[in-house]
Amino acid sequence: MTATFIITRYHEYGDWRPVEERLLSEAESLGDLLGDFRSFVSPALLDEPGWLSVLAAAEQWPVTCGALPFVFEFHLRDPRPGTDLSITLAPRGKTADWIRRKADAGKAPTVICRLARLLDEMGTTLHGDIDRAMLEMDIVTAGGRVSREPGVFLYFRFREPDRPDDRWRRVDAVLSALNAAVGRPDDENEFRLAERVFRAMPLGVRPISLGALPGRDRGFRLTVSGFTEGAEATAFLRRVGWNGRYDALDEALVRLAGRRAFDWLGLMLYASRGGLETTLGLYLRRHPREMPALLDALAGEGYVEGKLSGLRATATSAVALWGRTGEFTLERGINHVKLVLSDTGFDQAKAYVGWVCA
């Protein structure tokens, strides 16, 4: 079976709002909808207790969230089943309307009120920069940490990679909107750091997302992508002043390139008031039809084989579903794999599997 690559930029679907309308007749909440998908996820990735936690978190969100990509984040080094859940927010559509209604009602949680303001900014002042946001909810994760505050990631609009990118001029507005969405004040040191990283991006490299996880730390996380060779990535890191372990990074990049673990390489930079942290995320992506080869490349990295097998079974096909309003297609696929390098080496590996009803 060939892999189905999940489309991550919602506007590539055209108008997804008719799917939102149909989903309203299919289930009461996103949790109600996901309850029908259990058989599509390997138990090695998510067992029954994990599913109960996922469904409890998803029940807080409307079923219309299923019309835009939602993502399961599986930990490949931890043999225990578990996942985090992310949902996509766009500035228009029924999910956005639901958030605004909740905020206007006057009794909504503070998080909902912040998200309503963020959606308004995404539809106005940030329209040229940001096309969607994703909420990352800690649910069942390695180490057992669970945050009550969702992480917020803002995704930049796609621009042709062969044209100069001047988005550093607007990164302060994006970062300020992110800070407001997670309920914290702006920091001038973070503004200067983000601008420095944006200015250092070479032609062909572009920003992907800017995010914050308030339940974990104060800093922000900036992902850039477009590197085709490891040497390009390390040269960029030297320009922006990353002080992590280049020896471990270079060795890993040579090994991964030899196994053809990526066609495109992205970097997640972990930033704080004091500058760039030594932690670094590597985003590995391959051509849609070659995603199974990425899993083959990871098999030699010491990850839990049961989870790699589970990914092959979970994320390699689209499924036809029948509901009250007729046929849906449940698209699913591996968006990317992230390896996290710390001072002690690569201590985390995560696979991000996207789903969407179409």
N, C-alpha and C positions, 0 to 999 in steps of 0.2 A: 504494500500500500504506500502511495506517495504521501508526503506530509502536506497538510493544509496550513499555510502560513497565515497567522491571524493579522488582519489589517488593523493597524494601530492608529491611523489618523482617521477620525470618524467621517471627515468630509469625503473620503474615497467611497463611501457607501452611497453618496448622493443624499437623498432625503430619507433619513431613518425614522422619521416621525410616524409614518403609517405602521411601522412595526410596534412602536410604543402604543399606538391606539389598539392594535390587536392584542398585545400582551395584557392590557387592562381587563380583557375578558377571559384571560387564561389563569390568572393567579391573583392572590390578594397582596402579595409582597414579593420581593426578590427572594427571600428565604423560602417562601412557598414554591416559587419556580425552581430554585436550585434543588429542592427535595426530590425532584424527578430526575436529577442528573447523577445520582449516586453511582449507578451502574457503569457510568462512563469514566470513572476515576479508579485507578488501581488501588486496592487496599494497602499496598506497600507505601503509597503516597498519602493516603487519607483514610483512616479507619473510622469506625462508627462513633467513638467519642469525639474524634476530630470533626466529623460531619455535624454532630450536634452543636458544637461550638460555632462552626461556620454558619449554620442555619440560624442560630440565635442572633448572630451579628447581622446577617443579611435580612432578617425579618424587620429590622429598623428602617429599611430602605424600600422604595416603591418598586414594583415589578418592572416598571419602564426602564430601570437600570439595565435590564437584559438586552435592550436594543442597541447598546453601545458596549464596547469591549469591557469585560471584567476579567480579572487576572488572579490566578492562584500562584503563590510563590512557594515552591517546594525546596526544602533544604536537603542537599544531596550528601552531606557528610554525616548527618544525624540519622541513625537507623530507625528512630521513632517516627511514625507517621505524623504529619502536621503541615499546616500551611498558614499563610496570611492571605488576606483577600483585599483586592483593590477594585474600585469601580470608577468609571469614567463620568465626568461631568462636562457638559457643553452649556454655553450661555443661553441656549434656547431649547425648546422642546418640553415635554411633559415632566421629565424629572426636574428640570430647572424650575418649571412652574410650581411643582410640589414643594421645593425648597423655599421658594419665595412666599407661597401661601403659609407655610409653617412659620416663617419668620414674621410675617405680617400679623399673624394671629396673636402675637404678644406673649405666648407662653412657651416658645420654642427654646431648646437648649442654646447656649451661647454659640456653640459650634455651628449650628444651622444659621444663625444670624450672620456670623462671619462669612459663611459660604454664600449666602444670598448677596452680600455686598461684593464678594469676589466675582460672582457670576455677572453682576451689573457692570463691574469694571472690565471683565472679559468681553462683554458685548459693546463697550464704548471705548474708553481710553486705551485699553490693552488689545483691542481688536486686531491691530496690525502685527502684534507680536505673539500672542498666545491663542491657540485654537482649542485647547481643552485642558482640563485639570484631572488629576487622578487622586482619589483618597485611598490611602493605604491603612488598613486596619490590622493591628496586631491581634491575632487570635490564638493560634497554637504554634508556638515557635520554639526553636532550640533554646534551652535555658529557662523556658517557662515564663518569660517576661510578657506581660500584656499591658498595653497602654490604653487608657480610656480616651485619649486624644488622638484622632487619626492624623497620619502624616498627609501633607498636601504637596503635590508635585504639579508644577505648571509646565506645559509642553509648548515649545516654540513652533510657530508656523514653519513649514518647509520652504526653503529657498534654494534655488539652483546652486549646487556646490561649486560651480566654476565662476561664480560672481563674488566680488568682495562683499563681506558681511559687516554692516555698520551697526549691528544691534548693541554694541557696547554703549552706544549713546542712550539707549533706553533701558539698560539692565537695572539702573537704580529704581525706575518705576516698577519693573517686574518684581524686584526683590522687596520693595516696600509693600506691594500688594500681597506677596507671600507672607511677609511678617504679620500683616494685619489679619490674614486668614488663619494663622495659628496663634494669634493673640499675644504678640510680643512687640516691643518697640524696635525701631530701626537702629542700626549701628553703623556709624560712618566708616569704621575699619572694614566692615563686611562689604560696603559699597565699593570702596577702593580695591579690595581684593577681587571682587567679581569683575570689575572693569578691567583690571590687569589681565585676568585670565581671558576675557573676551578679546582684548586687543592682541593677545598672543596667538590666537587661532590662525593657522595657515590657510591658504586657499584650498577649498575642498573639505575642510573640517568645519562642522557646524554645531551649534548648541542643540541639545535634545530636550533637556528638562532642567528645571531649577526647583529643588524641593527642600522641605524641612520636616523633621520628625520630632515634634515638641515633647513627646513622651520619653525621648532618649537623650537629646542634647540640645544645646543652643544653636549650633552651627547650621549651615546649609550644605546641600549636596548638588553639585553641578555636573551634569553628564554631557560630554561632547563626543561626537562620532565622525567617522569618515577616514580613519587611518587604515591603510591597506597593508602596512608593514610595521613591525615592531619598532624599527629604528625611528620611524616618523613619530611614533607615540613617545618614545623616550626623549627625543629631541625637544618635543613640545613641553614635556614635564620639566626638563632642565630650564627652559625659558621662563616658566611660571614659578620656579622656585620650590618644586616638590623636594622634600628632604627624606624620602623613604628609601627603601633598600633597592637600589638599582641593580645590585648583583643578583638578587632573587628575581627581580622583574625581568632582567635580560635573559636569564637562564630559562625562565618559564615561557617567555615569548618565543624563544628559539624552539623549545620543545613543542609548544602548541602549534606553531607554524609548520613544523615538520610533520605533525599529524593532521594538518589541514583542518584545524579546529575552528578557523574563522576565515571568512572572506572580507568582512568589515570588522574593525576593532573600535570599540568605544571605551572611554575612560570616565569613571565617576570620581570626582574630586571631593574630598571631605574637607570642608572649610569651617574655621572657627574665628573668633575675634583675634586670635594670635597668629593666624595665617593658615596655610594648608597643612592638614594633618598628615602623618606618615601612612595612614590607612589609604588604600587605593582600590577601586573596583575596576575590573576588566570586563567589558561587555563583549561577548563572543557571539557573532551572528554569521549565518551562512545563507546561501540562496535558499528560497522556500523549499524547493524539492530536495535539497541536500541537508536539511536539518537532522535526519537520522545519522548522517555521517559525523555530525558534531557530537552526538551521544557516543558513537564508536570511539571518537578521539578522547572523550573524557573517561572511557572505561579504564584506560591505563593510568589515570590520575589518583586511583585509590578511593574513589567514591563508592557509596553503597550500591552494589550491583543490582539489588532488588529494586532500588528506586530508579535506576537507569532503565531497567526492564519495564517498570511501571510507567515511565514517561513514554516509552515506545508504544505502549498499549493505550495510553491516555490521550496522546496528542498527535495522532497520525491520521486522522480522518475527519471528514464532516459527516454529520448524522442527520437523517431526515426525521422530523418529529411531527406528530399529528396532534392537534389540539382542537378546542371548540370552534376556532375560526379557520381551521384548515391546516395546511402543511407549513411548517417552519424548517429552516436549515440551521442546525447548531454547528457553527464553525468553531474549530478549535485547533490550536497549534502552538508550538514553542516560539515565543517572540525572541528570547535571547537567554543565554546563560551568563550569570555574573560570578566571577571569582574574586574574592576579597583578599588582598594582600595586606598583612599587618607587619609589625616589627618581627614577629616570629615566623613569618612565611604565610603561605596561603592557608588560612584557617576557616574559610567559609566558601561554599559553592551553592548557588541557588539557580533553579530553573524557573522561568516565568512562562506559564502557560496561559494563553489568552483564549477567551470564549466570547461568542456573541450569537444572538438569535437574529436571523435574517429571513 
